[in-house]
Amino acid sequence: MSKHVAPLVLAPFLILISSTPASAADPRLDSWFTELSGKYARVYLTDAARFSGNAVTTWSRGAISQALPAYCGVYEVSSSANWAYVRSTGLGSHTMGPWYGDTAHANLFMNVPKSSATLFRISRAPTVPATKTLTGGGPIGVFVDGVIMFDSRDAFAVSAPSGTEANPGLGIWNRDAYVNEGVTFDPANAHQPGSGQYHYHASAVALRHLVRDNVNFDPVTKLYSENTTNTAPAHSPILGWVRDGFPVYGPYGYANATNPAGAVRRMISGFVPRDVGIASVANRTTLPVWAGRAQNRSTTLAAAQYGPAVSTARPFGRYLEDNDYLGDLGFVQGTHFDLDEFNGHFCVTPEFPNGTYAYFTAISSNGTPVFPYNIGRQYFGNPSGGVVMGGAYPEAVTTNFLGGANSTLRAHTPVASNSDVTLTWSSVEGGSYVVANSTNLPAWTTNGSSVTATGSVARATEVGGASGRPQRFYRVQRTGVAPYAN
């Protein structure tokens, strides 16, 4: 009976079509994770909700109220000759949360995420200055799922040798966010401040699972783990873009940085704790050489600049400067370790067969994030990109992708079963649709069947649609979208 079923036809005037992409391929325009763009962002507010799978699309806690659903992640990509632009709600495509303030998960973390229509721009022709720039607070990049990237610090630094810490402090001994705030991260390794800006400091493990970067997901516990049984991982995909226009890859790259035909393995960080045998530093009276370069100060400190004595309350690893760079200790990049003090190197990749500088996510062999996580304390390139304040394009742009509420309808092949015809298509969550049929295209009849949607797929079944009927065309029209927030 399938001979009575014609391909699903979508009226062009009812569909929002992306503008013609730029003629030259550019990963800054096509590496974005948009598969779930028409899906609402979701949150687990508690462990009980996580175990039961009870995710919500609206939530509130403290000063944050996400009263309307918001679409997850990237919903617009545009470009000019010199810049790539991405607009995002900043909310993950994976289910976010829950967040707790203690390891026992007895106390809920005070902050929850909030959607924000953030416009971020990235240079399409990055430059490399001789003088490097320190990473600052707030967004230093954006991941391909539209979630913001923060650097490896939290907001606090030592303000006195006694161990007093303040925001911003002296900026000499800076607290490590993963070490000090990791307890507040959700299973995706992300959290948010009081403003609700969801962000990653370390390995974006849930995103890595979505883009199939050697990460397992347990559907019972809703937790992620490194696939340590895989002895031949694929080269990691691009996970994000830094303000300087260079990509951040997952942990796996070519063992020989310029030989794509060789083996793939985990990239080795160039940093080690200062208290191990290689460095053997027992106190905080001197800075590591890399930190002296980054901070533009002598590694020999005045007494007022000392860090606190190592103790149970202030253990080694609490501060970024508790790590030493192997390149300053006589070891050779490319022989003893892979990644430089910025946490990257020049290499060929699947997206850059002619080579590029690239950052790599740093993890241990079991998947635990290790310093400096995504990028080091300085940008390798010129950080000319970043958040576009006000959210308006500063120049004329070409639209390369539209998602969220404006996602393009894409039809699946109609299926005839007995006398019925079932139509499925990619849908916008919260969208309303009408289905019509025609035997000659000029005249259309609205189907009486209702439309149901599950996630990002909508379905309509016409009872008797394939029973003794001539070949017909079907048309889907989106008639509206429920209220939503950007």
N, C-alpha and C positions, 0 to 999 in steps of 0.2 A: 504493500500500500504506500510505500514511500514514494512511488512515482507520482503521487498526487501532491507531494510536498515540494514547494520551490524554496530556494534560499531566502533567508530572512532579509528583507530590504529595510534599510534605515534611511528615512528622508533626510537629505543633507541639511535642509533648513531647520531641522529639529535638533541637530547635533552640533556641539561646539568642537570644532576641529582645530588642532594645533597648527600654528603657522609653520611655514616651510623652514626646516632646520638650516643652520649655517652649512655652507657647501663643504667645508673641510671638517673632517671628523675631529672632535675634541672631547677627551674624557671629562673635561670640566662641564660639558653640556649633557653628556649621555651616561654618566656613571651613577646618577641618582637613583635611589631605591623608590620606585613609584608604583610597584605592583599593588599596594594596598591603599593607594591615595584616596579612593572613594569610601574608605572605611572610617568609622568613628574611632578616635583614641579611647582607650579603656584603661581602667585602674583597678587594682586590688587594694582595698583600703586596709585589710588585716590579713594575717596568716590564715584565719578561718575561711575568709573569702577566697584566698589563693588556693587552698586545698579543695574547696568545693567548686572552684571555677566560677565564682560569682563576681564577675567583673562589672563595673558600672561605667556609664558614659557621662554622668554628671556627678559632682562630688563637692564637698566643702570641708574645710578644717581650719580653725583659727581665722586668720584674716583673708584666706583664699576661698573663693566660691566660683566653681566652674558650673554655672547655672544652666548653660546650654551645651549640648554636645559640640565637639570640635573634631574636624577631620585630622587624621594623623599625618604628621610629617610634611613632606614637600608637596606643595600644590601649584607651584609655578616655577618654571625655569625660563630665563630669557637671556639675551646676549647682545653685545655690541661687538665691534671689531676688537676691542681691548679688554672687555670685561665679561665674565659670566655672572649672572645674578640668579639667586635661588630664594624663593619666598616659602616660608614654612610656619606652621603653628608651633614648632618646637617640641611637639609631643611625639613619643615613640610609636612606631608601627607595631611593636610588640606590646603586650599588656604590661603596663608599668606598675610598680609597687609590689608589696607594701613597704613602708619605711618605718623603722624603729630606732629608738635612741639608745638601745643597749643590746648587748649580745644575747641576752636571755629573751629578748622580744617581749618584755613585760611592759614597756612604755612606748607608746606611739611617738614617732618623730613629729615635731610640731608643723613641719612644712609639707605641702602637697603641690603638685605641678599646676600650672595654669597656661592656657593657650596664649600665644602672642603672635601677631602677624609680623614676623621678623624678616626683613630683606637683607640678605648678606651678599656681598660681591667678592669675586676672586679674579685676580689678574690672569689673563690668558697668555701673557708673555712675562713671566716672573723674572726678576733680576736679582743678582746676588751681590750685595754690598760688601766692601772690605770690613766696615765697622758694623757689628751685629747689634740687634735691638733686643732688649729684655722682653720677655712675655709679660703682659700685664694682667690685671684682674678682669674677670668677665670673659666674653667670647673671644677666643683666639682662633677659632675655626668652626666649621660646621660639618657634621657627619652626613653621609649620603642619605640617611633617613630623616634629615632635617633637624636632628637633635644637636644642640650647641656643644662645642668642645671648650673646656676650660683647661688651664695649664695644671702643672703638678702640685701647685700650692693650695693651701686653704687661705683664709684671709688674715691669718695671724703670723707674727714674727716676734722674735725675742726683743724686748725693749730694755732689758737690764741683765747683767751677768748672773744675777740672783735666780734667773729663770722666769721672771715676769714676762708675759706675752701679751701683745696688744695688736690691735688693728689700726694702723699698719705695722707698728713696731719699727725697728731700725732697718729692716730689710737685709740684714746680714745673715741671720739664722732663720730661715723660712720654714714654716711647718709644712710637712708632707700631707697632702689631702687624703691620699689613700690610706696612709698609716693612721692618721688622727681622726678622719671623718668616715672611714670605710664602714664603721658600724651603722651609719645612717644610709648607706647605699642599698638600693633594692637589688633583687637577683640579677638585674641587668647591669649592675655596677654604676648606677646613676642616682642622683638625688637633686634637690633644689633648695635655694635659699628662701627667705621670706617673700621674695618677689614672685616665686613660683617658676623660675626659669630652670626647667629640667635640663641637666647636663651630665656629661661624662668627664671624669678626670683620668680614668684608666681604661683598661681593655673593655671595649664596647661589646660585651659577650653576647647579648641578645641580638644586636644587629649582626654580629658575626654569624650567628645561627641563621638569621633570615637570608643572608647572602651566601650561605653554605661554605663557611670558612672554618671547617674542621671542629665544630662545636656541637655537642649533643644536648638535647633537651629532654628532660624527664616529664612526661605528661601528667604524672601523679603529683610530684612535688612542685612542678613548675619551676625547676631549677636548671641551670646550665652548667656544663662541664666540658673541659677540653677532651677531644677524642684522642686519648693517649695510645690507643691500640692501632691507630692508623700510621703505618711506617712509611707511607708514601703520600703525604699531603699534597694537594695542588697548590700552586702559587696563590697567595692570598689576593682577594680582590681589593679594590680601592674602598677604604672605609670612610674617608672624609677628605676635606681640603682645608689647609691652613691659610691664614690671612696672607701669607707670602706667595700663594699660588701653587705651592707644591702639595702633592698628595700624601695622605697617610694610608699605608697598606696594613693589612693584618700582620700576624707574626711571621708568615712564611714567604721566603723569597728564594731566588736561585743561589745555590751554594757558591757558585762562581758568578759574581755580580754581573758580568758581561757575557755570560754564556747561557742563553735560554734553552739550550739542548741538554744541559746538565741536570743534576739532581736538585730537588727542592728541599729545604730544611728550615727549621726555626732560626730566625736571626738572633744573634747574641748581642745583648746590650754591652756597651763599653764601660759600664759603671759597676763598681763593687762597693760594699760597705767599708768604711774607713777602719773599722775595728777588726777586720780579718787580717790574716797573716801577710797579705801582699802590702797593705798600707800600714797596719799596726799603729794607728793613732788612738791614744787612750783618753784624749780630752778635746775640748773645743777652744783652744787658745790660738789656733791657726786655721785659716781657710784652706780647702783644697785648691789646687792651682786653677782648675776650671772655673771655680766660683770667683776667684780673684779676677780672672779675665772678664767674666760676665758682669761682675759688679764694678769693674774698673777701680779696684782698690788693691792694696798690698795684702798678701796672704798672711803677713805678720801683723797681728792685731794689737791695738792698745787694750789695756786691761778693761776699759769701759765697753769694749766691743766683743769681749769674750762671750762665748755661749755658756749656758749653765753646765755645771758638772754633771757627768753621766750618773744617772740614778734610776731607781725604779720608776719615779715620776717622769724623768726625762731621759729615757733609754736611747741608745744609739739607734738611728733610723727615724727619729722623731722629726728631724729637719732634713731638707734637701741636701744641705752641706755636710751631712754625715756620710755622703757617698764620694768616692774618688773615681776619677776618670783614668782608665787603664793606659790611655795614650800619654798621660803625664807620668806614668810609672815605668816607662821603658817597654811597654808592650806595643805590638804593631797591629793597626787596623787591617783587616783582611787576612791576617794570619791567626791572631789570638782572639779577635772579636770582630764583629761585623759593623756595628753602628757607631758613628762618631759622637761627639759631645752634644750635638743637636738631635741625636737619636735617628740619624738617617745615613744614607750614602748614595753615591751615584751608581746607577744600575740600569739594566734593561728590565722591562716588565712586559706582561702581555699587552698592556695599553700603550706602552712607550717602547716599541721595539728598537728605536734608535737611542734610547737612554734618557734618563731624567734623574734629577736628585729626588729622593723619596724618603719620607719618614716611615718607620715601621713600628707597630705596636710591640712593646717589650713585655714578654711573659717568661716564666720559668718553664721547665719541662712538663710540669703538671698543670700549667695554665694559670698559675697565680701571677697577677700583675707584678712587674718589677720596675724599679726606677730606671729611666725617667718616664715610663709609661707610654705616652704618645709622642711628645716632642720634648726636647731639653729646655733649659732655662732661657735660651735665646732662639730667635728665629734664624734659620739658615739664610732665607731670602729677605727681601724688603717687604715688611708687612703692610703693604699699601692698601690691601683689601680690608674687609670687615663689615660690621653692621652699618647699613645706610640709615642714618638717623632720619626719622620722619616717615620712612617707608615709601617714599616716592622715588621713581627712577630719575636720576640726574641727567639723563640723556635719552635719545631715541633708542629703542631696543627692538629686537626680533623675538617673538614668543616662540620658544622651542617646545614647551610642554605646559598643558593646563590639567590640573587634577582637582581633588577635593570636590566641592559642589559642582564644578565645571568639567568633571571627568568625561571623556569621550565615551559614548556608548559603543560597545563592541559585541557583535552578535556571535553566538555559538550556533552550530548546525542544528536546525530543527529535527526533532525526533518523532517519528510516527509509531504509535503503539496501538494495535488493534484499530479502532476507528478514530483515535484521538491524536492531536498534534500538540507537542510540548515545545515551547520556545524558551530559550534561556539566553541571557545577555548579562554583560558586566553592568552592574548598577551602582548608583550612588546611594549609600545608606541614608535613609530619610527621604529618598526620592519617591515621587508618585508617577505612575506610568499608565498609558492607555495603549492597547494593542488593536490594530485594525488589519483587515485583509482585503485583497483585491484580486480580480482575475485579469484585469486589463490595465492596471496602474492609474488611469485617470480617476476612476471611481473607487472609493474606499468605504468599507463597512466596519464599524467599531465592533469588536468582539465583546460578547457578554461576559467572558470569563474574568475572574479577578486576578490580580497580580500579587504574588508573594515574593518576598525577598529574604535571603539568608546571607548575612555578611555582605559581600560585594557581588553577589549573583542574584538576579531576579528571574522569576519563572512564571510562565502563564501557560495553561493547558486549555485548548479548545476541544471540548467534547464533540466528537463526531466530525472533527475537522478534516480527517483523511478518509472519510467513508463515502465512496462514490462521488467524490467532488472532482471538478477539473483542477488542473494545476493552479496554485494560487501563490500570491506574494503576501508577505506579512510586513507590517510597519510598526515600530515602537516609538512612541512619543513620550518624552518626559514632560509632565505637566506642572511639576512643582517640586520644591525641596523644602523639607521642614526647617524651621529656624535653627541656625547654628552659629557658633562663635569662631572667629579666627584669632 
